[in-house]
Amino acid sequence: MRVNKWGIGVALAAAIMLTACAGPASKPADEKPSNASSEEAAAPSSDCPELAEGATVDIKAMSVCSADSMKKSKGYAATSTSFGLQSTARFNPPTKSVEIISSAGSLIVIGDDAWVKSSTSEWQVADPKSTDPIISGLSTAAASANSQDPAATAAALTGEFTVTGTGERLGQKVFIVTGTTEQSGATIKTTFEVTKDYIILATAGHTEVNGQSVDSTLEVTEWNKSQDIVAPM
């Protein structure tokens, strides 16, 4: 998809924020049938939806349970693709630190401080009012980067999803949770790979914007390991 500089700024912000328009994984965990009686996950609390083959899942309720589980992590890393842009991300919940690197631009957030850089610039303090649309887009994304993770993708959706199967990712069994929602007039097909503890290890989705297909993915590559995120300047 061809985009101009302003389009890249918007697309990059979208890729970084891992929004609900992020679509189905290009290589999801292999689905395999499971018997209703086998390995049903025990929910962390009575308010969390059941994860079992064929179960209906309230996606908003699942996102609350996922956010609670993921914020307890020592840290994790992930890769994502959105609008054709690939990025790698590292999150450190205990220090409220985020680092996202892509070919179009990058950002680092540590607490209340944020820095950004485009593919042609040096690191600079985030400035949402920058006349450079890429710097502006990155800076806008950085402003709320700490509140965004795979659970935030689920939180942006509403409706009932279905557990369609199981798979494995990072050595853990995952439940494949799929569904379709309507958002701003667009139909979004989304898939989540969720552990029994409601940790989202992958998200994926598909939608169409102005007649063009938009596919985005996010895959956690390292879980519960502290990430070394340092200030660039």
ZINORRA-V766063 format. One record per residue. RES is the residue in three letters. SS is DSSP state (H for helix, E for strand, L for the rest). PHI is phi in radians with two decimals (999 if undefined). BURIAL is b if it has 9 or more other ideal C-beta (glycine too) atoms within 8 Angstrom, else e. Layout:
res-><RES & RES>
ss-><SS & SS>
phi-><PHI & PHI>
burial-><BURIAL & BURIAL>
//
This chain:
res-><MET & ARG & VAL & ASN & LYS & TRP & GLY & ILE & GLY & VAL & ALA & LEU & ALA & ALA & ALA & ILE & MET & LEU & THR & ALA & CYS & ALA & GLY & PRO & ALA & SER & LYS & PRO & ALA & ASP & GLU & LYS & PRO & SER & ASN & ALA & SER & SER & GLU & GLU & ALA & ALA & ALA & PRO & SER & SER & ASP & CYS & PRO & GLU & LEU & ALA & GLU & GLY & ALA & THR & VAL & ASP & ILE & LYS & ALA & MET & SER & VAL & CYS & SER & ALA & ASP & SER & MET & LYS & LYS & SER & LYS & GLY & TYR & ALA & ALA & THR & SER & THR & SER & PHE & GLY & LEU & GLN & SER & THR & ALA & ARG & PHE & ASN & PRO & PRO & THR & LYS & SER & VAL & GLU & ILE & ILE & SER & SER & ALA & GLY & SER & LEU & ILE & VAL & ILE & GLY & ASP & ASP & ALA & TRP & VAL & LYS & SER & SER & THR & SER & GLU & TRP & GLN & VAL & ALA & ASP & PRO & LYS & SER & THR & ASP & PRO & ILE & ILE & SER & GLY & LEU & SER & THR & ALA & ALA & ALA & SER & ALA & ASN & SER & GLN & ASP & PRO & ALA & ALA & THR & ALA & ALA & ALA & LEU & THR & GLY & GLU & PHE & THR & VAL & THR & GLY & THR & GLY & GLU & ARG & LEU & GLY & GLN & LYS & VAL & PHE & ILE & VAL & THR & GLY & THR & THR & GLU & GLN & SER & GLY & ALA & THR & ILE & LYS & THR & THR & PHE & GLU & VAL & THR & LYS & ASP & TYR & ILE & ILE & LEU & ALA & THR & ALA & GLY & HIS & THR & GLU & VAL & ASN & GLY & GLN & SER & VAL & ASP & SER & THR & LEU & GLU & VAL & THR & GLU & TRP & ASN & LYS & SER & GLN & ASP & ILE & VAL & ALA & PRO & MET>
ss-><L & L & L & L & H & H & H & H & H & H & H & H & H & H & H & H & H & L & L & L & L & L & E & L & L & L & L & L & L & L & L & E & L & L & L & L & L & L & L & L & L & L & L & L & L & L & L & L & L & L & L & L & L & L & L & E & E & E & H & H & H & H & H & H & H & H & H & H & H & H & L & L & L & L & L & E & E & E & E & E & E & E & L & L & E & E & E & E & E & E & E & E & H & H & H & L & E & E & E & E & E & E & L & L & E & E & E & E & E & E & L & L & E & E & E & E & E & E & L & L & L & L & L & E & E & L & L & L & L & L & L & L & H & H & H & H & H & H & H & H & H & H & H & L & H & H & H & L & L & H & H & H & H & H & H & L & L & L & L & E & E & E & E & E & E & E & E & E & E & L & L & E & E & E & E & E & E & E & E & E & E & E & E & L & L & E & E & E & E & E & E & E & E & E & L & L & L & L & L & E & E & E & E & E & E & E & E & E & E & L & L & E & E & E & E & E & E & E & E & E & E & E & E & L & L & L & L & L & L & L & L & L & L>
phi-><999 & -1.52 & -2.32 & -1.47 & -1.09 & -1.15 & -1.09 & -1.10 & -1.05 & -1.18 & -1.10 & -1.14 & -1.06 & -1.13 & -1.11 & -1.18 & -1.39 & 0.91 & -1.24 & -1.16 & -1.32 & -1.14 & -1.87 & -1.16 & -1.09 & -1.22 & -2.45 & -1.23 & -1.03 & -1.07 & -1.34 & -2.52 & -1.12 & -2.36 & -1.34 & -1.02 & -1.57 & -1.82 & 0.85 & -1.20 & -1.39 & -1.44 & -1.21 & -1.04 & -2.57 & -1.18 & -1.48 & -1.49 & -1.18 & -1.22 & -1.94 & -2.74 & -0.88 & 1.48 & -1.23 & -1.59 & -2.13 & -1.31 & -1.12 & -1.17 & -1.14 & -1.10 & -1.13 & -1.13 & -1.16 & -1.17 & -1.07 & -1.13 & -1.26 & -1.28 & -1.27 & -1.52 & -1.23 & -1.18 & 2.76 & -2.76 & -2.14 & -2.67 & -2.08 & -2.53 & -2.35 & -2.64 & 0.97 & 1.41 & -1.67 & -1.75 & -2.54 & -2.06 & -2.36 & -2.29 & -2.15 & -2.23 & -0.93 & -1.05 & -1.85 & 0.91 & -2.05 & -2.43 & -2.29 & -2.28 & -2.08 & -2.53 & -1.18 & -1.61 & 3.03 & -2.49 & -2.58 & -2.33 & -2.20 & -2.29 & 1.10 & -1.64 & -1.77 & -2.49 & -2.31 & -2.44 & -2.68 & -1.58 & -1.20 & -2.03 & -1.94 & -1.57 & -1.07 & -2.58 & -1.11 & -1.00 & -2.52 & -1.06 & -1.65 & -1.01 & -1.32 & -1.45 & -1.08 & -1.25 & -1.09 & -1.09 & -1.11 & -1.12 & -1.14 & -1.11 & -1.11 & -1.10 & -1.04 & -2.22 & -1.05 & -1.20 & -1.67 & -1.96 & -2.80 & -0.97 & -1.16 & -1.17 & -1.05 & -1.16 & -1.14 & -1.37 & -1.86 & -2.37 & 1.97 & -1.79 & -1.86 & -2.29 & -1.40 & -1.69 & 2.97 & -2.34 & -2.75 & -2.50 & -2.57 & 0.94 & 1.34 & -2.01 & -1.22 & -2.19 & -1.70 & -1.53 & -1.92 & -2.22 & -3.07 & -2.25 & -2.30 & -1.91 & -2.53 & 0.92 & 1.44 & -1.86 & -1.58 & -2.05 & -1.71 & -2.25 & -2.23 & -2.14 & -1.98 & -2.17 & -1.39 & -1.09 & -1.65 & 1.22 & -1.47 & -1.54 & -1.69 & -2.84 & -2.30 & -2.81 & -2.84 & -2.50 & -2.63 & -2.21 & -2.16 & 0.93 & 1.44 & -1.91 & -1.26 & -2.19 & -2.05 & -2.39 & -2.41 & -2.51 & -2.29 & -1.28 & -1.84 & -2.59 & -2.16 & 1.04 & -2.27 & -1.04 & -1.81 & -1.51 & -1.90 & -2.18 & -1.14 & -1.41 & -2.75>
burial-><e & e & e & e & e & e & e & b & b & b & b & b & b & b & b & b & b & b & e & b & b & b & b & b & b & e & e & b & b & e & b & e & e & b & e & e & e & e & e & b & b & e & b & b & e & e & e & b & b & b & b & b & b & e & b & e & b & b & b & b & b & b & b & b & b & b & b & b & b & b & e & e & b & e & b & b & b & b & b & b & b & b & b & e & b & e & b & b & b & b & b & b & b & e & e & b & b & b & b & b & e & b & e & b & b & b & b & b & b & b & e & e & e & b & b & b & b & b & e & e & b & e & b & b & e & b & b & e & e & e & e & e & b & b & b & b & b & b & b & b & b & b & b & e & b & e & e & b & b & b & b & b & b & b & b & e & b & e & e & e & b & b & b & e & b & b & b & b & b & e & e & b & b & b & b & b & b & b & b & e & b & e & b & e & e & b & e & b & b & b & b & b & b & b & b & e & e & b & b & b & b & b & b & b & b & b & b & b & e & e & e & e & e & b & b & b & b & b & b & b & e & e & b & e & b & e & b & e & b & e & e & e & e>
//
